[in-house]
Amino acid sequence: MTRPIRAAIDPSALRHNHAVARRHAGGARIWSVVKANAYGHGLLRVARALDGTADGFALIELEGAVVLREAGLRQPILMLEGFYSADELPLFARHRLTPTLHSLAQVEAFCSSSLPFTLPVYLKLNTGMNRLGLNEDELPAALARLANSKRVEAVTLMTHFADADGERGIAWQQENLSAMGRTAEHRLPLSVCNSAALLGHPGCGGDWVRPGIMLYGASPFPERQGAAALGLRAAMTLASEVIAVRDLEAGDRVGYGGLFTAERPMKIGVVACGYADGYPRSAPTGTPVQVCGRRSRTLGRVSMDKLCVDLTDLPQAEVGAKVLLWGGDAATGLSADEVAAAAGTISYELFCALAARVPVVEL
Ligand SMILES: *Cc1c(COP(=O)(O)O)cnc(C)c1O
């Protein structure tokens, strides 16, 4: 007997969502963003699912990139934060990894390497996010240094949108980018779009796009448009079972802190899923769940290994009843976006938090 919680990953949903990205990309090539263990879906599993269609993979973790190469994946690999120390450059060279260079110090460390490699690079520009990237006044020096270096095979300019899903949109950053581009001597290829820009700003342009969350079947702007309306399919389904059923009388309180109080006689179920599985502890009473295919709600505080659900209107639900925490298909499932919204977070965080102790099965 094993604990009944499972995360099921659907490779056909990943491929479907990649095809949706392809339709929106307008001929641009696609970096499939697989950082953070492919948003919790399993790096190699996702890379293998997309191997036949992916133009390239983008991630943060050098160890992950090596895993992809050792598994035989041959596509270009973009390292979204580049390298943290020049000591990593031999691995970049051995595995042909494309670094993002986001500071003059990185540009210098790369160009002055005495190793005999040549690699393509991404030069990241700060157009208003104010996290990583060169400012306008640093760009001429960076381009000059790259142009004079034997280490550089090709340069692509990259930027990241701060508010592609929000009020400020992307036009202001695109203007900053083209202003910076004008100071650049050559017309260099561009990579600008994340999922929100790709889905929300048709024709936002560039030579390579960088969708992440949409590949996993969640919406980058769930309050505006849900995943199903965007034609996306959930790649992860988190499910468990009821492991105990009990009756409450009016006035009984549930769980740590007794945060939920029954106002009438109730039937509740205890589900084998808690925050140590990755379910958000911030999910309050009323967060949607499905039991036996019927919509219900959580009750009280999520604890480390368990949460409680309302079975009052589900007389058929007994120990062993199937519980869907998120995922499944659009018509009969429960979207991670909806669960995330109830818990005051976003689907990205739910997926990435999936705990190592949860067995993962592939559909
Ligand atoms: C994570 C990331 C993306 C993907 O963003 P989504 O919102 O998941 O589509 C794209 N570009 C960069 C630089 C990133 O770090």
The ligand as an SDF file (V2000), in Angstrom:
LIG
                    3D

 15 15  0  0  0  0  0  0  0  0999 V2000
   10.5170   32.0230  -17.0220 C   0  0  0  0  0  0  0  0  0  0  0  0
   10.8440   32.8630  -18.1930 C   0  0  0  0  0  0  0  0  0  0  0  0
   10.0240   32.8550  -19.3260 C   0  0  0  0  0  0  0  0  0  0  0  0
    8.7110   32.0840  -19.4110 C   0  0  0  0  0  0  0  0  0  0  0  0
    7.7020   32.8440  -18.7670 O   0  0  0  0  0  0  0  0  0  0  0  0
    6.1790   32.3400  -18.7500 P   0  0  0  0  0  0  0  0  0  0  0  0
    5.4530   33.4470  -18.0700 O   0  0  0  0  0  0  0  0  0  0  0  0
    6.1690   31.0880  -17.9330 O   0  0  0  0  0  0  0  0  0  0  0  0
    5.7890   32.1210  -20.1440 O   0  0  0  0  0  0  0  0  0  0  0  0
   10.4400   33.5830  -20.4230 C   0  0  0  0  0  0  0  0  0  0  0  0
   11.5820   34.3050  -20.3900 N   0  0  0  0  0  0  0  0  0  0  0  0
   12.3770   34.3680  -19.3010 C   0  0  0  0  0  0  0  0  0  0  0  0
   13.6080   35.1900  -19.3130 C   0  0  0  0  0  0  0  0  0  0  0  0
   12.0340   33.6560  -18.1650 C   0  0  0  0  0  0  0  0  0  0  0  0
   12.8230   33.7020  -17.0860 O   0  0  0  0  0  0  0  0  0  0  0  0
  1  2  1  0
  2  3  1  0
  2 14  2  0
  3  4  1  0
  3 10  2  0
  4  5  1  0
  5  6  1  0
  6  7  2  0
  6  8  1  0
  6  9  1  0
 10 11  1  0
 11 12  2  0
 12 13  1  0
 12 14  1  0
 14 15  1  0
M  END
$$$$
